[in-house]
């Protein structure tokens, strides 16, 4: 009985450093690079490439936060070193910070960031004719009256 206890105790003493070394050996993946446009239009679909590598070659899942109300989005898992593609549509003008981090299931990278600006959408008031009517509203009223009169006559 004492020999069995000594053997188990000896195995535990020898095994603990191996487990500690194995657990400490896992390194987090690199923070993903975010490649894509830094400005776009409201409602336009924009495409981004996200690349990360894991030192141990583990599969990677990427978490993306688009900086708006859409919340976190997860893509993957996929092999280390393979770039993922994600698309997003912003619905409001503004400046957004796109953040991404990679995970190998055991450790996470730091967040990487990309600033994206969505200017106001094109307005119909940018038309030269409509701007003319804005400066001379009586012309627009006259055209409406003429149109109405022509509809009544015909």
DSSP file (Angstrom, degrees, kcal/mol; ACC not computed):
  #  RESIDUE AA STRUCTURE BP1 BP2  ACC     N-H-->O    O-->H-N    N-H-->O    O-->H-N    TCO  KAPPA ALPHA  PHI   PSI    X-CA   Y-CA   Z-CA
    1    1 A X     >        0   0    0      0, 0.0     4,-2.0     0, 0.0     5,-0.2   0.000 360.0 360.0 360.0 -43.2    0.0    0.0    0.0
    2    2 A X  H  >  +     0   0    0      1,-0.2     4,-2.3     2,-0.2     5,-0.2   0.861 360.0  53.7 -65.4 -34.0    2.8    2.4    0.9
    3    3 A X  H  > S+     0   0    0      2,-0.2     4,-2.2     1,-0.2    -1,-0.2   0.891 107.9  50.2 -66.2 -39.0    4.5    1.6   -2.4
    4    4 A X  H  > S+     0   0    0      2,-0.2     4,-2.5     1,-0.2    -2,-0.2   0.902 111.1  48.3 -65.9 -42.1    1.3    2.5   -4.4
    5    5 A X  H  X S+     0   0    0     -4,-2.0     4,-2.8     2,-0.2    -2,-0.2   0.907 111.7  49.8 -65.4 -41.6    0.9    5.8   -2.5
    6    6 A X  H  X S+     0   0    0     -4,-2.3     4,-2.8     2,-0.2    -2,-0.2   0.905 111.2  49.7 -63.2 -40.7    4.6    6.7   -3.2
    7    7 A X  H  X S+     0   0    0     -4,-2.2     4,-2.6     2,-0.2    -2,-0.2   0.932 113.3  45.0 -65.0 -46.0    4.2    5.8   -6.9
    8    8 A X  H  X S+     0   0    0     -4,-2.5     4,-2.4     2,-0.2    -2,-0.2   0.923 115.0  48.6 -63.1 -44.3    1.0    8.0   -7.2
    9    9 A X  H  X S+     0   0    0     -4,-2.8     4,-2.2     2,-0.2    -2,-0.2   0.910 112.1  48.9 -61.6 -43.2    2.7   10.8   -5.3
   10   10 A X  H  X S+     0   0    0     -4,-2.8     4,-2.2     2,-0.2    -2,-0.2   0.905 111.2  49.8 -64.2 -42.3    5.8   10.6   -7.5
   11   11 A X  H  X S+     0   0    0     -4,-2.6     4,-2.3     1,-0.2    -1,-0.2   0.899 110.7  50.5 -62.9 -40.2    3.7   10.6  -10.7
   12   12 A X  H  X S+     0   0    0     -4,-2.4     4,-2.1     2,-0.2    -2,-0.2   0.904 110.1  49.5 -65.4 -40.8    1.8   13.6   -9.5
   13   13 A X  H  X S+     0   0    0     -4,-2.2     4,-0.8     1,-0.2    -1,-0.2   0.894 115.9  42.9 -64.7 -39.8    5.0   15.5   -8.7
   14   14 A X  H  X S+     0   0    0     -4,-2.2     4,-0.7     1,-0.2    -2,-0.2   0.819 115.7  48.9 -75.6 -30.4    6.4   14.7  -12.1
   15   15 A X  H  X S+     0   0    0     -4,-2.3     4,-2.5    -5,-0.2     5,-0.2   0.824  97.1  67.9 -81.3 -33.2    3.2   15.4  -13.9
   16   16 A X  H  X S+     0   0    0     -4,-2.1     4,-2.5     1,-0.2     5,-0.2   0.911 100.5  47.5 -58.0 -47.0    2.4   18.8  -12.4
   17   17 A X  H  X S+     0   0    0     -4,-0.8     4,-2.3     1,-0.2    -1,-0.2   0.883 111.5  52.2 -63.4 -34.1    5.3   20.7  -14.0
   18   18 A X  H  X S+     0   0    0     -4,-0.7     4,-2.5     2,-0.2    -2,-0.2   0.931 111.4  46.1 -65.2 -44.8    4.4   19.1  -17.4
   19   19 A X  H  X S+     0   0    0     -4,-2.5     4,-2.6     1,-0.2     5,-0.2   0.903 112.8  50.4 -63.7 -40.6    0.8   20.3  -17.1
   20   20 A X  H  X S+     0   0    0     -4,-2.5     4,-2.0    -5,-0.2    -2,-0.2   0.894 112.0  47.2 -64.5 -40.0    2.0   23.8  -16.0
   21   21 A X  H  X S+     0   0    0     -4,-2.3     4,-1.1     2,-0.2    -2,-0.2   0.906 113.0  49.0 -67.8 -41.3    4.4   24.0  -18.9
   22   22 A X  H  X S+     0   0    0     -4,-2.5     4,-0.6     1,-0.2     3,-0.4   0.924 113.0  46.6 -64.5 -44.5    1.7   22.9  -21.4
   23   23 A X  H >< S+     0   0    0     -4,-2.6     3,-0.6     1,-0.2    -1,-0.2   0.873 114.4  47.4 -66.4 -36.5   -0.9   25.3  -20.0
   24   24 A X  H 3< S+     0   0    0     -4,-2.0    -1,-0.2     1,-0.2    -2,-0.2   0.668  98.3  72.1 -78.5 -16.0    1.6   28.2  -20.1
   25   25 A X  H 3< S+     0   0    0     -4,-1.1     2,-0.3    -3,-0.4    -1,-0.2   0.768  71.7  98.5 -73.8 -25.0    2.8   27.4  -23.6
   26   26 A X    <<  -     0   0    0     -4,-0.6     2,-0.3    -3,-0.6    -4,-0.0  -0.486  57.2-166.7 -69.5 125.6   -0.4   28.6  -25.4
   27   27 A X        -     0   0    0     -2,-0.3    29,-0.3    80,-0.1    80,-0.2  -0.839  24.2-107.4-107.8 147.7    0.0   32.1  -26.7
   28   28 A X        -     0   0    0     -2,-0.3    27,-0.4    80,-0.2    80,-0.1  -0.335  40.5 -99.2 -69.4 156.5   -2.8   34.3  -27.9
   29   29 A X        -     0   0    0     78,-0.4    25,-0.2    73,-0.2    81,-0.2  -0.242  48.6 -87.7 -65.3 164.1   -3.3   35.0  -31.6
   30   30 A X        -     0   0    0     23,-2.9    79,-0.2    79,-0.1     2,-0.2  -0.411  51.2 -92.6 -69.7 151.5   -2.0   38.2  -33.1
   31   31 A X        -     0   0    0      1,-0.1    70,-0.1    70,-0.1    -1,-0.1  -0.478  55.4-105.0 -62.2 132.5   -4.4   41.2  -33.0
   32   32 A X        -     0   0    0     78,-0.3     2,-0.4    -2,-0.2    20,-0.2  -0.275  23.9-127.9 -64.4 143.6   -6.2   41.1  -36.4
   33   33 A X  E     -A   51   0A   0     18,-2.4    18,-1.5    -3,-0.1     2,-0.6  -0.731  19.8-147.1 -82.8 142.3   -5.3   43.5  -39.1
   34   34 A X  E     -A   50   0A   0     -2,-0.4     2,-0.5    16,-0.2    16,-0.2  -0.949  17.3-175.9-114.9 113.0   -8.3   45.3  -40.5
   35   35 A X  E     +A   49   0A   0     14,-2.9    14,-2.8    -2,-0.6     2,-0.3  -0.931  33.2  82.4-112.2 128.4   -8.1   46.2  -44.1
   36   36 A X  E    S-A   48   0A   0     -2,-0.5    12,-0.2    12,-0.2    -2,-0.1  -0.958  75.9 -35.0 164.7-178.0  -10.8   48.2  -45.9
   37   37 A X        -     0   0    0     10,-0.5     3,-0.1    -2,-0.3     9,-0.0  -0.304  33.3-156.2 -67.7 146.8  -12.3   51.6  -46.6
   38   38 A X  S    S+     0   0    0      1,-0.1    79,-2.6    78,-0.1     2,-0.3   0.381  79.6  31.0-102.7   0.9  -12.1   54.3  -44.0
   39   39 A X  E     +c  117   0B   0     77,-0.2     2,-0.3    79,-0.1    79,-0.2  -0.986  65.9 148.0-152.1 155.0  -15.0   56.3  -45.4
   40   40 A X  E     -c  118   0B   0     77,-1.6    79,-0.9    -2,-0.3     2,-0.3  -0.914  41.1 -78.4-165.6-171.4  -18.2   55.4  -47.2
   41   41 A X    >   -     0   0    0     -2,-0.3     3,-1.9    77,-0.2    49,-0.3  -0.737  49.6 -91.0-107.6 153.9  -21.8   56.4  -47.8
   42   42 A X  T 3  S+     0   0    0     77,-0.5    49,-0.2    -2,-0.3    80,-0.1  -0.400 113.4  12.3 -58.6 131.8  -24.9   55.8  -45.6
   43   43 A X  T 3  S+     0   0    0     47,-3.0     2,-0.4     1,-0.3    -1,-0.3   0.412  95.2 128.4  81.4  -2.3  -26.5   52.5  -46.7
   44   44 A X    <   -     0   0    0     -3,-1.9    46,-0.5    46,-0.3     2,-0.4  -0.722  62.4-121.5 -89.5 134.8  -23.6   51.3  -48.8
   45   45 A X  E     - B   0  89A   0     -2,-0.4     2,-0.4    44,-0.1    44,-0.2  -0.604  30.5-163.8 -74.7 128.6  -22.2   47.8  -48.1
   46   46 A X  E     - B   0  88A   0     42,-2.7    42,-2.2    -2,-0.4     2,-0.4  -0.933   5.5-146.0-118.9 140.1  -18.5   48.0  -47.1
   47   47 A X  E     - B   0  87A   0     -2,-0.4   -10,-0.5    40,-0.2     2,-0.4  -0.873  14.3-173.6-113.0 136.3  -16.2   45.0  -47.1
   48   48 A X  E     -AB  36  86A   0     38,-3.0    38,-2.5    -2,-0.4     2,-0.4  -0.969  16.2-142.9-129.8 141.8  -13.3   44.4  -44.7
   49   49 A X  E     -AB  35  85A   0    -14,-2.8   -14,-2.9    -2,-0.4     2,-0.5  -0.879  15.0-165.9-101.6 136.8  -10.5   41.8  -44.6
   50   50 A X  E     -AB  34  84A   0     34,-2.7    34,-3.0    -2,-0.4     2,-0.4  -0.983   7.9-177.0-127.5 119.9   -9.4   40.6  -41.1
   51   51 A X  E     +A   33   0A   0    -18,-1.5   -18,-2.4    -2,-0.5     2,-0.3  -0.954   9.6 157.0-124.4 136.5   -6.2   38.6  -40.8
   52   52 A X        -     0   0    0     -2,-0.4    29,-2.3    30,-0.4     2,-0.3  -0.986  21.0-151.8-150.7 154.0   -4.6   37.0  -37.7
   53   53 A X        -     0   0    0     -2,-0.3   -23,-2.9    27,-0.2     2,-0.5  -0.954   9.1-143.4-127.7 150.6   -2.2   34.2  -37.0
   54   54 A X    >   -     0   0    0     -2,-0.3     3,-1.6   -25,-0.2   -25,-0.2  -0.952  14.1-138.4-112.7 130.9   -1.9   31.9  -34.0
   55   55 A X  T 3  S+     0   0    0     -2,-0.5    -1,-0.1   -27,-0.4   -27,-0.1   0.816 106.7  43.8 -57.7 -32.0    1.6   30.9  -32.8
   56   56 A X  T 3  S-     0   0    0    -29,-0.3    -1,-0.3    -3,-0.0   -28,-0.0   0.478 115.4-114.2 -91.7  -1.7    0.5   27.3  -32.2
   57   57 A X    <   +     0   0    0     -3,-1.6    23,-0.4     1,-0.2    -2,-0.1   0.656  60.6 158.1  80.1  15.2   -1.4   27.1  -35.5
   58   58 A X        -     0   0    0      1,-0.1    -1,-0.2    21,-0.1    -4,-0.2  -0.300  50.6 -91.8 -68.1 156.3   -4.8   26.8  -33.7
   59   59 A X        -     0   0    0     45,-0.2     2,-0.4    20,-0.2    20,-0.2  -0.349  45.7-138.1 -64.3 152.6   -8.0   27.7  -35.5
   60   60 A X  E     -D   78   0B   0     18,-3.2    18,-1.9    -8,-0.1    17,-0.6  -0.923  16.6-165.3-122.7 139.4   -9.1   31.3  -35.0
   61   61 A X  E     -DE  76 103B   0     42,-2.5    42,-2.3    -2,-0.4     2,-0.5  -0.983  17.3-149.0-116.9 135.3  -12.4   33.0  -34.4
   62   62 A X  E     -DE  75 102B   0     13,-2.8    13,-2.5    -2,-0.4     2,-0.5  -0.893   2.8-154.5-109.9 134.5  -12.6   36.8  -34.8
   63   63 A X  E     -DE  74 101B   0     38,-2.9    38,-1.9    -2,-0.5     2,-0.4  -0.919  15.1-167.9-103.6 126.9  -14.9   39.1  -32.9
   64   64 A X  E     -DE  73 100B   0      9,-3.3     9,-2.8    -2,-0.5     2,-0.5  -0.956  12.5-170.0-119.3 134.5  -15.9   42.3  -34.7
   65   65 A X  E     -DE  72  99B   0     34,-2.9    34,-2.8    -2,-0.4     7,-0.2  -0.990   8.5-160.7-119.7 120.6  -17.6   45.3  -33.2
   66   66 A X        -     0   0    0      5,-0.7     3,-0.1    -2,-0.5    -1,-0.1   0.507  38.8-115.3 -83.4  -4.0  -18.6   47.8  -35.8
   67   67 A X  S    S+     0   0    0      1,-0.3     2,-0.2    29,-0.1    30,-0.1   0.537  86.8  86.4  84.1   5.8  -18.9   50.8  -33.4
   68   68 A X  S >  S-     0   0    0      3,-0.2     3,-0.8    28,-0.1    -1,-0.3  -0.404 101.9 -74.6-118.9-160.1  -22.7   51.2  -33.9
   69   69 A X  T 3  S+     0   0    0      1,-0.2    -2,-0.0    -2,-0.2     0, 0.0   0.435 104.6  93.5 -81.2   2.6  -25.7   49.5  -32.3
   70   70 A X  T 3  S-     0   0    0      1,-0.2    -1,-0.2     3,-0.0     2,-0.0   0.671  78.2-149.8 -73.5 -15.2  -25.2   46.2  -34.1
   71   71 A X    <   -     0   0    0     -3,-0.8    -5,-0.7     2,-0.0     2,-0.2  -0.245  40.4 -23.0  79.5-170.0  -23.2   44.7  -31.3
   72   72 A X  E     -D   65   0B   0     -7,-0.2     2,-0.4    -6,-0.1    -7,-0.2  -0.529  55.6-162.0 -80.8 143.8  -20.4   42.1  -31.6
   73   73 A X  E     -D   64   0B   0     -9,-2.8    -9,-3.3    -2,-0.2     2,-0.4  -0.986   4.9-153.1-124.9 135.7  -20.3   39.7  -34.6
   74   74 A X  E     -D   63   0B   0     -2,-0.4     2,-0.4   -11,-0.2   -11,-0.2  -0.919  11.5-177.1-113.1 133.4  -18.3   36.5  -34.6
   75   75 A X  E     -D   62   0B   0    -13,-2.5   -13,-2.8    -2,-0.4     2,-0.2  -0.984  35.6 -21.6-127.6 143.1  -16.8   34.9  -37.7
   76   76 A X  E     -D   61   0B   0     -2,-0.4   -15,-0.2     1,-0.3     2,-0.2  -0.697  24.3-135.5 116.7-171.7  -14.9   31.6  -37.8
   77   77 A X  E     +     0   0B   0    -17,-0.6     2,-0.3    -2,-0.2    -1,-0.3   0.441  57.4 150.6 -78.5 156.4  -13.4   29.4  -36.8
   78   78 A X  E     -D   60   0B   0    -18,-1.9   -18,-3.2    -3,-0.2     3,-0.1  -0.957  50.3 -73.8-147.7 161.9  -10.9   29.2  -39.6
   79   79 A X    >   -     0   0    0     -2,-0.3     3,-2.0   -20,-0.2   -20,-0.2  -0.219  58.0 -92.3 -62.9 146.8   -7.3   28.2  -40.0
   80   80 A X  T 3  S+     0   0    0    -23,-0.4   -27,-0.2     1,-0.3    -1,-0.1  -0.293 112.2  22.8 -54.9 135.3   -4.5   30.4  -38.6
   81   81 A X  T 3  S+     0   0    0    -29,-2.3     2,-0.5     1,-0.3    -1,-0.3   0.266  91.4 119.6  89.7 -12.4   -3.2   32.8  -41.2
   82   82 A X    <   -     0   0    0     -3,-2.0   -30,-0.4   -30,-0.1    -1,-0.3  -0.753  62.3-130.4 -87.8 130.4   -6.3   32.7  -43.4
   83   83 A X        -     0   0    0     -2,-0.5     2,-0.3   -32,-0.1   -32,-0.2  -0.599  16.8-146.5 -83.1 139.3   -8.0   36.1  -43.8
   84   84 A X  E     -B   50   0A   0    -34,-3.0   -34,-2.7    -2,-0.3     2,-0.4  -0.679   5.9-140.4 -99.5 157.6  -11.7   36.4  -43.2
   85   85 A X  E     +B   49   0A   0     -2,-0.3     2,-0.3   -36,-0.2   -36,-0.2  -0.975  21.2 176.6-121.0 133.1  -14.0   38.8  -45.0
   86   86 A X  E     -B   48   0A   0    -38,-2.5   -38,-3.0    -2,-0.4     2,-0.3  -0.984  11.4-156.4-134.4 146.5  -16.8   40.7  -43.3
   87   87 A X  E     +B   47   0A   0     -2,-0.3     2,-0.3   -40,-0.2   -40,-0.2  -0.882  11.3 179.9-120.8 154.6  -19.3   43.3  -44.6
   88   88 A X  E     -B   46   0A   0    -42,-2.2   -42,-2.7    -2,-0.3     2,-0.4  -0.994  17.3-151.0-151.5 152.0  -21.2   46.0  -42.8
   89   89 A X  E     -B   45   0A   0     -2,-0.3     2,-0.4   -44,-0.2   -44,-0.1  -0.991  12.8-150.9-125.1 121.8  -23.7   48.7  -43.7
   90   90 A X        -     0   0    0    -46,-0.5   -47,-3.0    -2,-0.4   -46,-0.3  -0.785   5.6-167.1 -90.8 136.7  -23.9   51.9  -41.6
   91   91 A X        +     0   0    0     -2,-0.4     2,-0.3   -49,-0.2    -1,-0.1   0.487  67.0  47.4-103.0  -6.4  -27.3   53.5  -41.5
   92   92 A X  S    S-     0   0    0     28,-0.0   -49,-0.1     2,-0.0     2,-0.1  -0.955  85.0-105.9-134.2 153.3  -26.4   56.9  -39.9
   93   93 A X        +     0   0    0     -2,-0.3     2,-0.3   -51,-0.1    26,-0.2  -0.394  67.2  92.2 -69.4 155.6  -23.7   59.5  -40.6
   94   94 A X  E    S- F   0 118B   0     24,-2.7    24,-3.3    -2,-0.1     2,-0.5  -0.867  74.7 -69.7 150.3 179.0  -20.9   59.6  -38.0
   95   95 A X  E     - F   0 117B   0     -2,-0.3     2,-0.4    22,-0.2    22,-0.2  -0.924  47.7-170.1-106.1 131.0  -17.4   58.5  -37.1
   96   96 A X  E     - F   0 116B   0     20,-3.6    20,-3.2    -2,-0.5     2,-0.7  -0.927  19.6-143.5-124.7 144.7  -17.2   54.8  -36.1
   97   97 A X  E     - F   0 115B   0     -2,-0.4     2,-0.5    18,-0.2    18,-0.2  -0.929  16.5-155.4-107.2 109.3  -14.4   52.8  -34.5
   98   98 A X  E     - F   0 114B   0     16,-3.0    16,-2.0    -2,-0.7     2,-0.4  -0.732  15.9-170.2 -82.1 127.6  -14.3   49.3  -35.9
   99   99 A X  E     +EF  65 113B   0    -34,-2.8   -34,-2.9    -2,-0.5     2,-0.3  -0.936   8.3 179.1-121.7 144.5  -12.7   46.9  -33.4
  100  100 A X  E     +EF  64 112B   0     12,-2.0    12,-2.8    -2,-0.4     2,-0.3  -0.999   4.7 179.6-143.4 142.8  -11.6   43.3  -33.9
  101  101 A X  E     -E   63   0B   0    -38,-1.9   -38,-2.9    -2,-0.3     2,-0.3  -0.982  18.4-136.7-138.9 153.0   -9.9   40.7  -31.7
  102  102 A X  E     -E   62   0B   0      8,-0.4     7,-2.9    -2,-0.3     2,-0.4  -0.815  14.7-169.1-111.1 148.4   -8.9   37.1  -32.4
  103  103 A X  E     -EG  61 108B   0    -42,-2.3   -42,-2.5    -2,-0.3     5,-0.2  -0.995  20.1-165.1-135.5 141.8   -9.4   34.0  -30.1
  104  104 A X        -     0   0    0      3,-1.9   -45,-0.2    -2,-0.4     4,-0.1   0.192  62.5 -97.1-104.8  14.6   -8.0   30.5  -30.4
  105  105 A X  S    S+     0   0    0      2,-0.4     3,-0.1   -44,-0.1   -45,-0.1   0.202 120.9  50.9  90.5 -15.3  -10.4   29.2  -27.9
  106  106 A X  S    S+     0   0    0      1,-0.4     2,-0.3   -79,-0.1   -78,-0.1   0.618 116.3  17.8-122.1 -28.5   -7.9   29.4  -25.1
  107  107 A X        -     0   0    0    -80,-0.2    -3,-1.9     0, 0.0    -1,-0.4  -0.983  64.5-140.3-146.3 153.2   -6.6   33.0  -25.3
  108  108 A X  B     -G  103   0B   0     -2,-0.3    -5,-0.2    -5,-0.2   -80,-0.2  -0.872  14.8-130.8-116.4 149.3   -7.6   36.3  -26.9
  109  109 A X        -     0   0    0     -7,-2.9   -79,-0.1    -2,-0.3     2,-0.1  -0.283  37.1 -89.6 -80.9 175.6   -5.6   38.9  -28.7
  110  110 A X        -     0   0    0    -81,-0.2    -8,-0.4     1,-0.1   -78,-0.3  -0.404  53.6 -89.8 -74.6 163.9   -5.8   42.6  -27.9
  111  111 A X        -     0   0    0    -10,-0.1     2,-0.3   -80,-0.1   -10,-0.2  -0.557  36.4-154.9 -74.2 139.9   -8.3   44.7  -29.9
  112  112 A X  E     - F   0 100B   0    -12,-2.8   -12,-2.0    -2,-0.2     2,-0.3  -0.837  15.6-151.0-107.6 157.8   -7.2   46.2  -33.1
  113  113 A X  E     - F   0  99B   0     -2,-0.3     2,-0.3   -14,-0.2   -14,-0.2  -0.938  20.6-176.4-135.7 150.6   -9.0   49.4  -34.4
  114  114 A X  E     - F   0  98B   0    -16,-2.0   -16,-3.0    -2,-0.3     2,-0.4  -0.964  23.4-136.5-143.7 127.4   -9.9   51.2  -37.6
  115  115 A X  E     - F   0  97B   0     -2,-0.3     2,-0.4   -18,-0.2   -18,-0.2  -0.711  22.8-172.6 -86.0 131.6  -11.6   54.6  -37.8
  116  116 A X  E     - F   0  96B   0    -20,-3.2   -20,-3.6    -2,-0.4     2,-0.5  -0.989   8.0-157.4-127.4 133.5  -14.4   54.8  -40.3
  117  117 A X  E     -cF  39  95B   0    -79,-2.6   -77,-1.6    -2,-0.4     2,-0.6  -0.940   5.1-169.6-113.7 128.9  -16.3   58.0  -41.3
  118  118 A X  E     -cF  40  94B   0    -24,-3.3   -24,-2.7    -2,-0.5   -77,-0.2  -0.931  16.0-157.0-115.3 104.7  -19.7   58.0  -42.9
  119  119 A X        -     0   0    0    -79,-0.9   -77,-0.5    -2,-0.6     3,-0.1  -0.225  38.3 -71.1 -74.6 171.1  -20.6   61.5  -44.1
  120  120 A X        -     0   0    0      1,-0.1    -1,-0.2   -79,-0.1     3,-0.1  -0.264  59.9-103.0 -60.4 150.4  -24.2   62.5  -44.6
  121  121 A X        -     0   0    0      1,-0.1     2,-0.2    -3,-0.1    -1,-0.1  -0.221  45.6 -82.1 -69.6 163.0  -25.9   60.9  -47.5
  122  122 A X        -     0   0    0    -80,-0.1     2,-0.3    -3,-0.1    -1,-0.1  -0.459  48.3-146.8 -67.2 137.3  -26.5   62.8  -50.7
  123  123 A X    >   -     0   0    0     -2,-0.2     3,-1.6     1,-0.1     4,-0.1  -0.786  18.9-129.4-107.1 149.2  -29.5   65.0  -50.6
  124  124 A X  G >  S+     0   0    0     -2,-0.3     3,-1.5     1,-0.3     6,-0.2   0.705 104.2  74.7 -68.0 -16.4  -31.9   65.8  -53.4
  125  125 A X  G 3  S+     0   0    0      1,-0.3    -1,-0.3     5,-0.1     9,-0.1   0.506  76.2  77.1 -76.0  -0.9  -31.4   69.4  -52.4
  126  126 A X  G <   +     0   0    0     -3,-1.6    -1,-0.3     4,-0.1     2,-0.2   0.567  68.7 109.6 -80.8  -7.7  -28.0   69.3  -54.0
  127  127 A X  S <> S-     0   0    0     -3,-1.5     4,-2.3     1,-0.1     5,-0.2  -0.491  73.1-135.6 -67.4 133.1  -29.6   69.6  -57.4
  128  128 A X  H  > S+     0   0    0      1,-0.2     4,-1.9     2,-0.2    -1,-0.1   0.866 104.0  52.1 -59.4 -35.7  -29.0   73.0  -59.0
  129  129 A X  H  > S+     0   0    0      2,-0.2     4,-2.0     1,-0.2    -1,-0.2   0.928 110.5  46.8 -68.2 -43.6  -32.6   73.3  -60.1
  130  130 A X  H  > S+     0   0    0      1,-0.2     4,-1.8     2,-0.2    -2,-0.2   0.875 110.1  53.0 -66.8 -35.4  -33.9   72.6  -56.6
  131  131 A X  H  X S+     0   0    0     -4,-2.3     4,-1.7     2,-0.2    -1,-0.2   0.889 106.7  53.8 -64.2 -37.0  -31.5   75.0  -55.1
  132  132 A X  H  X S+     0   0    0     -4,-1.9     4,-1.9     1,-0.2    -2,-0.2   0.913 108.7  48.8 -60.9 -43.2  -32.8   77.7  -57.5
  133  133 A X  H  < S+     0   0    0     -4,-2.0     7,-0.3     1,-0.2    -1,-0.2   0.822 107.1  56.2 -67.0 -30.4  -36.3   77.0  -56.3
  134  134 A X  H  < S+     0   0    0     -4,-1.8     3,-0.4     1,-0.2    -1,-0.2   0.880 112.2  41.5 -68.1 -36.1  -35.1   77.3  -52.7
  135  135 A X  H  < S+     0   0    0     -4,-1.7     2,-0.3     1,-0.3    -2,-0.2   0.779 127.2  33.0 -80.6 -27.0  -33.7   80.8  -53.3
  136  136 A X    >X  +     0   0    0     -4,-1.9     3,-1.4    -5,-0.2     4,-0.9  -0.634  67.5 167.9-127.4  73.5  -36.7   81.8  -55.4
  137  137 A X  H 3> S+     0   0    0     -3,-0.4     4,-2.0    -2,-0.3     5,-0.1   0.738  72.9  65.8 -63.7 -22.7  -39.8   80.1  -53.9
  138  138 A X  H 3> S+     0   0    0      1,-0.2     4,-2.5     2,-0.2    -1,-0.3   0.815  95.8  57.7 -69.9 -27.5  -42.2   82.2  -56.0
  139  139 A X  H <> S+     0   0    0     -3,-1.4     4,-2.4     2,-0.2    -1,-0.2   0.930 106.9  47.7 -65.0 -43.7  -40.9   80.6  -59.2
  140  140 A X  H  X S+     0   0    0     -4,-0.9     4,-2.3    -7,-0.3    -2,-0.2   0.906 111.7  50.2 -63.5 -41.6  -41.8   77.2  -57.8
  141  141 A X  H  X S+     0   0    0     -4,-2.0     4,-2.4     1,-0.2    -1,-0.2   0.912 110.0  50.7 -62.4 -42.4  -45.3   78.4  -56.8
  142  142 A X  H  X S+     0   0    0     -4,-2.5     4,-2.4     1,-0.2    -2,-0.2   0.905 109.8  49.8 -63.0 -41.1  -45.8   79.9  -60.3
  143  143 A X  H  X S+     0   0    0     -4,-2.4     4,-2.5     2,-0.2    -1,-0.2   0.909 110.4  50.5 -65.0 -41.1  -44.8   76.6  -61.9
  144  144 A X  H  X S+     0   0    0     -4,-2.3     4,-2.5     2,-0.2    -2,-0.2   0.919 111.5  48.0 -62.0 -43.4  -47.2   74.7  -59.7
  145  145 A X  H  X S+     0   0    0     -4,-2.4     4,-2.6     2,-0.2    -2,-0.2   0.901 112.2  48.7 -65.2 -40.5  -50.0   77.1  -60.6
  146  146 A X  H  X S+     0   0    0     -4,-2.4     4,-2.5     2,-0.2    -1,-0.2   0.921 111.9  49.5 -64.3 -42.7  -49.3   76.9  -64.3
  147  147 A X  H  X S+     0   0    0     -4,-2.5     4,-2.0     2,-0.2    -2,-0.2   0.918 112.2  47.6 -62.6 -43.6  -49.2   73.1  -64.1
  148  148 A X  H  X S+     0   0    0     -4,-2.5     4,-1.9     2,-0.2    -1,-0.2   0.916 111.7  50.4 -63.4 -43.6  -52.5   73.0  -62.2
  149  149 A X  H  X S+     0   0    0     -4,-2.6     4,-2.1     1,-0.2    -2,-0.2   0.902 109.9  50.2 -61.9 -42.1  -54.1   75.4  -64.8
  150  150 A X  H  X S+     0   0    0     -4,-2.5     4,-1.7     1,-0.2    -1,-0.2   0.864 108.7  52.6 -65.5 -35.6  -52.9   73.2  -67.7
  151  151 A X  H  < S+     0   0    0     -4,-2.0    -1,-0.2     1,-0.2    -2,-0.2   0.881 109.8  48.7 -66.5 -37.0  -54.4   70.1  -66.0
  152  152 A X  H  < S+     0   0    0     -4,-1.9    -2,-0.2     1,-0.2    -1,-0.2   0.894 111.0  50.2 -70.4 -38.9  -57.7   71.9  -65.6
  153  153 A X  H  <        0   0    0     -4,-2.1    -1,-0.2     1,-0.2    -2,-0.2   0.847 360.0 360.0 -68.3 -34.5  -57.8   73.0  -69.3
  154  154 A X     <        0   0    0     -4,-1.7    -1,-0.2    -5,-0.2    -2,-0.2   0.432 360.0 360.0-103.4 360.0  -57.0   69.6  -70.7
